[in-house]
């Protein structure tokens, strides 16, 4: 045995460097692909699973094969093709199985089991490969080092899988890559140390062809690197696509889908940043609320496509006028909001005026032009408010004031607005209390047949005598009820009270009840009418529901369906305020109206303005041609009454004929020039929520 020679381990530096490059690159991309497998589902997961398995198996086998070929053995060496193929097959089975176990059995248990399979697979691949490495000399193995190599492979493989399934960050990527590199390289070189070639002097004469092994090793490294590069490219492409998708989703989440402007979420984020900046730097900024004035009218008359063109056109104009420190968002519907960072009031006024100009410029839509206009409210931080919520509220308050002011479309917040809003809210509370305590009542104004003076009906008029403010105008009552959410309950009481009062009148006397748009267009309105008719015993043809043209225009389809349903019940429908500033005559062709009521503003001029007299005459002719009864409102002089009678007006209503009174009989006795003045109606009950 004295002639035995144990060789020193010598490796070809080129193949060893190539094996190291493949090992590090392959470990990094394999672990990234395993992470992607865990993050995806369905077919996408299957694709990443296959790519991770192939990349992992190929880099582990290539690292082993190249490092094995790099080993210089002092004896003749040959490779067994069958065992070489078997070593590759072991990895092609072990790698996908290990990844599947780690991902499907998510948690430490799954990673440990996957690490066991992967470590045993690397060991099986390594020692099958060493079996293919035939040496024409005796070989001695160290059992201890073989066991250590297998433990290293299993432990570091499990560690790599555990790290790969945790949240990804740069440090985690380095740790995961080093763990898998350690598993592969640690098992390989520990296993190589376990093998000792006992070379005799005669074996030294037959060295293997290292040049041929070098060429073979470099070819394997090159092929494996191509596969790894393909895996890296797939990962990079997918990462780029994911980033683009995330950015697109973020843009969609932060932007308005129609106009492309920032949305409410984006505005809230920008507002908080502006508040923080203003507090830090001692600056000021303004929030500007913008609400379009004629958007609903454009939508109703031109269609929603035209409304969309208006919104997108205004969004483009707003975007074009923005400078540094300025921001505009769309909150929804026809509501926009802007931010202007400035400490110069003149600069702020200039920005607001630019917004107003953008709103007032005509917008071409196909073969016609529309102009929306808008109401603008401005509040300044921290002058008008010291927190974002109050600032928005006060900008809205100023915008609402601008919307209700016919002379000013821009309103800057002032403390008096708070007082006005508090008074408005207090009035809403008073209305709620008045409804609960029976402080509301109905008055009735007589309607007569012009030719004979015969009473044809009475219009129910809402009255509220406020204990401090006195009589509240009916229009204001409805506005307060609408703002306070009481409009439906109030309308139901008016309808119920009027029906109960009319049930006690003569059978040929009708009662007319004005209905708000909110009441008339609600789906349950027809049911409410049926219930009140049944409860009061009033015949359907003695009830006249009066609506304005604005109600019809608000939702034409629903209003038409409601009108047809009421007609089917036998209830009459009257168009109130006909001939006013927003009259739309074409609805007479499609709605089943039984009566037209000429607006008071026309009758006030009928005996002084020839043009108005001719207009009234035309309305009468049109009504008669359509077989619709015509009632003239606002008859206050004998001259007006004479013209209405001479032109063939069917019915009349006004102070000349009768003033509003708390009972129908009282209303009939208040006139000064009509036989109808002697007729009185039964007393009307006051408001009681329990009746």
C-alpha angles and dihedrals in degrees: 000000000000089000094057115113123202106205127226113244107255124177134192105249095214095053092041092052090047091050090051092050091050091047096052095041093045093047092052097048093041093054091046089051091049088053089051090051089057092048098052138064140206121001092350090059090049091054094050090044092056092045093049092048095050094043092047096046094046097049094046092049093043092050091052095043096047093045090047091051089047090061112102109217120193091226141059111287133194132177123235108220094205096055091041090056090044091055090054091046091054090058093044087059101036099048099055091041092052093048092048093051093047094049101037094043091046113197138048092305093057092045092049092050091045090048091052091052093044093046092049089045092053090047092048091048092048098049093041086054091049088051087057089052099087115197123190091222137068115281125207121198129205107222092198094055091046089055092046091051091053092048090050091051095049097043097047093041090055090047091051093051093047091052093044092059094052124089109292123244132148094265092048090052091054093047093048093048093048091049093054092042087052091050093053101035094036093053093044100050094038088052090049090052088053089061121077123183112213100210122193121206091257090056090057088067093062106057117173121251103266092181091061092047090049092055092046093048094049090049091053091047091050093050093047092048090054089055092047091048089053089052091048091049091051091049093048093046091049091046090051091047090049091050091049090048091049091049091048092048090047090050091049091048092050098039137067110252096220105040102023090230120133112277134222094283091052091046093052090051092049091046092055090049091051092049091051091047093048092049092048099044100029092242132143132228135180132226112213119198115205125192123176115236103205102027095110091048091051091048093049098044101033103026135248093286089063089047090054091052089052092051095046092045092051090046090055091049093049092049091049094054096050120114132179112311093020127111136176128192136176113232095188141287109017094332123113131173132198139194124211120187110209146119093204115090092200089056090050092049089051092053092048091049090052089054090049091050090051090052095048099047113105117257116214114220113181106297099351140055129227133189118205105183120186149214119248129200123187132197125174128217124253095000097064099024138006098210133049097242094054091043092057091045092053093046087052089048091054091046091052090051090052090049093054095043110086092197103046125049093178121060128178116209117259131174091250088069089063089053091048091049092048090051089049092051090045089052089052089054090048090052090052090051091046090054091048093047099044096248096139124085142178124239121196127220116200123240118200141187103257096214097052106016089237115154111249100174149313132255115226111228123192118233132186123184104198112209092229107020097038121216114012118210113250091234090054091048090056092047092051091046090051093049092046096048092246099111096100095047091046092049091050091053093049091050093046094046094047093049092049091049094047092049088071095052129089113293094246094054118097130203122219119208124190114224125200119230091249090054098042096047098047112110093236096055097100090050090050090052091050092049093050093047091050093045095048098036091230115154111246093235090059092062119083118191111205120203132172128235089250089063091054093046093049092069113356098184096049092042091052092048090049092048092051091048091052091048089052088056091052094249116142122235124210129192107224127207091018113180093028126133094283100042118151109191099187092076089072087072095059107027120078096232116168095189141032120205113205110223118255091235090066096046091051089064101033095101096041106038117056092199091056091046089054090048091052090048089052092050090052092049091047093048093050092046089054091045091243121140114240123215122190115217126204099032101168105149134050089239091059090046092050093051092048090050095045093050092052100254109176101212139007139203131184147098092291089061099034143332122228112274135177092250133040092238090051091050091053092053097052098076122102103203112029136077086230089077091084095062120094128190127215118275118273120230120237121244115294119167092204097058 
